[in-house]
Each structure stands twice: as C-alpha cells, then as structure tokens.
Amino acid sequence: MKILVINAGSSSLKYQLFDMSDEKMLAKGICERIGGRGKLTHKTPDGNSISFEVDMPTHVEAFKQVQKVLSSGENPVVKDLGEIAAVGHRMLHGGDKYTKSMLITDELLEKLEELCVLAPLHNPANIMGIRSCRDVLGNEVPQVVVFDTEFHSTMPPEAYMYPIPYEYYEKYGLRRYGFHGTSHKYVSEKCAELMGRDIKELKIITVHCGNGSSITAVKNGKSVDTSMGLTPLEGIIMGTRSGSIDPTVVSFLCEKENMTPIEVCQLLNKKSGKLGLSGVSSDDRDLREAEKNGHERAALALKIQNYQVIKYVGSYAAVMNGVDAIAFAGGIGENSEPLRKAVCDSLGFLGVKIDDEANNRTLFGVQGEISAPDSKVKVFVIPTNEELVIARETVEIVKNFN
C-alpha cells in the first residue's frame, strides 16, 4: 500500500510517499513560494534530486506538479497516481473535539474550518492542502487527517486547564492542547524499542528542539504534560517565538508601542525568541558562531535555551515521579551536542550521566544512545519521523474504511 503524506503551509507544500509494505520512503519534496513563481525540490532515497521553478498560483497547481514528478520524468516512483491508496494530511489543531485521526468528508472539512480560530497561522493552510488534493485526485482516493494535538489528548485536566474563569473554557475551548504530537509519539515509541522495554512500563521525556520546540512527559505510553499550550507559542524559547512570558507583556506593548493585540501576537511569533534576543539569527548554528566571536546576546539566547530545557525536563521528572529515559529530537536536538551536554550535566541529581564521546559523534540524523553505562537514566538521540506516523495512522483508518 502506497501512502502520500502532505504537510501544507500558507505558501508551501511538503510531501513524502511511502510504500507501507516495508515502510520505505520512496520520495520526498517541497513546493515553496506558492502564490507566484514557485520552486519544487524533489528527492529520492538513491540520492537523485531535481529542482525547478514553475508557476504555482495556488496549492492546486503545486499539487499537480507533485503529481508530475511522482509519476513521470526521469525517475518516476509510481506509474500513475492510481497506485496511491490514500493521502494523509497533517492538521495542526484538533481542539478538544478531534482527538483521533479521521477520514476526511465534506462535513468534517466544514467543521475543521471552525477550528481555524484556534490556529489561524496553521489550520487554514492545512485545509488548503486537503482541498487541493481533493480537487486533483477527486473523492475516489481516501484522505485522512492526523492532528498534531492528538497525542496530547491524554493529558489530565490539572495539566491542560488554564486558571482563568471556567466559562472561557466552556465558551471558547481555552486550554492547553500541545503540539508536535506525531513527533513525540514516534520518538517515545522508538525510545522504548531501543531500550527493549514495553513503553507502558516507562517514564520518558521527549525533547523536540528545532525552530519550534516542545518537551513532553510520556508516562506509560501516554502524554501527561507538554510545554506548548493553546497555540505553539507557549513553552520554551524557540527560533522566533518567545515561549512562555508574563501575559501582561501584551497589554504593556499595546499601550507603550501603540500596537494592536494582533501585532503583538505577530511580534511574539515571528520576531522574538532567539532572533529577538540575539539580534543575529534564529538559527543555532549562527548563534554559536557569533558566540565564539564574543557576541554576548547570542550567547545569552543559547544559555536561556539550555536553562529552559533543563527546567522543563526537571519538572516533568517530578510530575512523573521519576524518569527512565530522555530522548532528544528535532533539528537542534539531533545536531547540537552542546545543548545535550548542558542539559544532561545539569541533571546529575536524577542520575543522568552522559558519555561525551558518544554525544560528540551523534550528529546529523544519527540515532543512538549517548548516556554513560552507569547512568541511571538512559539518554538517546532519535531523529524524528512525523511523516511516517501520519502514514501509519492513515493506513489504519483506510483499513477500517475499506
């Protein structure tokens, strides 16, 4: 069974095609700058890569280009799109109504539109991707939506409720939902597999650190707490996102800078975090280079990142009354040995002990254990695979549908 996975942004469309008989990735790529003269980059596991520019006024035209590169040209991976059994779509926000992956219907699409108020930066784009695929493939090919919030639907009320008047939860669904769910699910399950243990017997803390970052406490295979909240803005410092701050900052900036709440929200999402603090970049690689050259604000941004990861990991160990393993994932989690060392060296009170040699060689997508043999807590680097989780969920839904 071949499954196509789509992750649509406002001006982009990422895709991966899997053969689920052996869960092999057949091709992946991205359409960028949708809305004008776009660019498509397409890659296959054998190292072949093509990139070209073409007009992509909408996501429909972008998906038609994906259709072409998958089924024609020098390296087609399918004879025609009829080989694709189903399409799985990433949807950022499911609210508290949608806690399981679902087969997409006209009725569901209408209801998903209502959730855009909870995720105005992401859900509309995800829905555009769904509609574009349906326009090109028709209704014959089943499509499935997989929610980023799904994995965190097991959090207890004491973890997800905000201490504001309860009526706002009842009226608007204002609560913590958590994100990166497919990543935390994959990484925690892979961590248990590497340990040779049943995940239902383990307490695992997953650290997904990238341009967007979140940390999750996974107890007995279920998310019991996570750092992101109503939106992906809450939690630890990120590339351009502030993470958690005093809410009064919003009203203060509105008054002092004559900004609207929407403008402040954009500031906290797009111009804050490590970029705003350093004034250099949102990218850790740039910040570490600047730090070497004596840039104090770049160094401060990195120290804050380390500090906040340590704080969340420590608090989640307390929430679960212990921790068996810590797993780092995401672009920074996988590639930043200084971050991992700083975090692990500060968790000695939990019995965490890192193997410096293993930590230094575990880079660039390499999976492995980096804890010392006598560490009471296992520590791993696990490259995440959110697309594979979406493909697996899609297979299960389609099997039941058929």
Residue, then its C-alpha position, 0 to 999 in steps of 0.5 A: m500500500k502506497i501512502l502520500v503524506i502532505n504537510a501544507g503551509s500558507s505558501s508551501l507544500k511538503y510531501q513524502l510517499f511511502d510504500m507501507s509494505d516495508e515502510k520505505m520512503l520512496a520520495k520526498g519534496i517541497c513546493e515553496r513560494i506558492g502564490g507566484r513563481g514557485k520552486l519544487t525540490h524533489k528527492t529520492p532515497d538513491g540520492n537523485s534530486i531535481s529542482f525547478e521553478v514553475d508557476m504555482p498560483t495556488h496549492v492546486e497547481a503545486f499539487k499537480q506538479v507533485q503529481k508530475v514528478l511522482s509519476s513521470g520524468e526521469n525517475p518516476v516512483v509510481k506509474d500513475l497516481g492510481e497506485i496511491a491508496a490514500v493521502g494523509h494530511r497533517m492538521l495542526h489543531g484538533g481542539d478538544k473535539y478531534t482527538k483521533s485521526m479521521l477520514i476526511t468528508d465534506e462535513l468534517l472539512e466544514k467543521l475543521e474550518e471552525l477550528c481555524v480560530l484556534a490556529p489561524l497561522h496553521n489550520p487554514a493552510n492545512i485545509m488548503g492542502i486537503r482541498s487541493c488534493r481533493d480537487v486533483l485526485g477527486n473523492e475516489v482516493p481516501q484522505v485522512v487527517v492526523f492532528d498534531t494535538e492528538f497525542h496530547s489528548t491524554m493529558p489530565p485536566e490539572a495539566y491542560m486547564y488554564p486558571i482563568p474563569y471556567e466559562y472561557y473554557e466552556k465558551y471558547g475551548l481555552r486550554r492547553y492542547g500541545f503540539h508536535g504530537t506525531s513527533h513525540k509519539y514516534v520518538s517515545e515509541k522508538c525510545a522504548e524499542l531501543m531500550g527493549r522495554d514495553i513503553k507502558e512500563l516507562k517514564i520518558i521525556t521527549v525533547h523536540c528542539g528545532n525552530g519550534s520546540s516542545i518537551t513532553a512527559v510520556k508516562n506509560g505510553k501516554s502524554v501527561d504534560t507538554s510545554m506548548g499550550l493553546t497555540p505553539l507559542e507557549g513553552i520554551i524559547m524557540g527560533t522566533r517565538s518567545g515561549s512562555i512570558d508574563p501575559t501582561v507583556v501584551s497589554f504593556l506593548c499595546e499601550k507603550e508601542n501603540m500596537t494592536p493585540i494582533e501585532v503583538c501576537q505577530l511580534l511574539n511569533k515571528k520576531s522574538g525568541k532567539l532572533g529577538l534576543s540575539g539580534v543575529s539569527s534564529d538559527d543555532r548554528d549562527l548563534r554559536e558562531a557569533e558566540k565564539n566571536g564574543h557576541e554576548r546576546a547570542a550567547l545569552a539566547l543559547k544559555i536561556q535555551n539550555y536553562q529552559v530545557i533543563k527546567y522543563v525536563g526537571s519538572y516533568a521528572a517530578v510530575m512523573n515521579g521519576v524518569d527512565a529515559i530522555a530522548f532528544a529530537g528535532g533539528i537542534g536536538e539531533n545536531s547540537e551536542p552542546l545543548r545535550k551536554a548542558v542539559c544532561d550535566s545539569l541533571g546529575f541529581l536524577g542520575v543522568k550521566i552522559d558519555d561525551e564521546a558518544n554525544n560528540r559523534t551523534l550528529f546529523g540524523v544519527q540515532g543512538e544512545i549517548s548516556a554513560p553505562d552507569s547512568k541511571v537514566k538512559v539518554f538517546v538521540i532519535p531523529t524524528n519521523e512525523e511523516l511516517v506516523i501520519a502514514r501509519e495512522t492513515v493506513e489504519i483508518v483506510k483499513n477500517f474504511n475499506 
